Amino acid sequence: MSARMFTAIDISETGEAVVDQFVAAHTTAAVRRAQFAAEGVMLQLWSEGRLLGSWRRVGRRTFHPA
């Protein structure tokens, strides 16, 4: 399987969004990378126009599905 482009949207407490586009080998790797890099309270992961997941921060490095 070839790598593909992912877009992570990191949303802060104030509602500001930071968009991060990156390439990953597969969705699991993309989720790990997006969650590790996130600094906000909400996170969405997109690829090819599809929402792959949405999470809310519940701890310093812990997210739960939103």
Protein Blocks (a to p, Z undefined) as FASTA:
>chain_A
ZZdddddddddfkopacddddddfbfklmmmmmmmmpmbfbdcddeehiafbdcddfbfk
lccdZZ
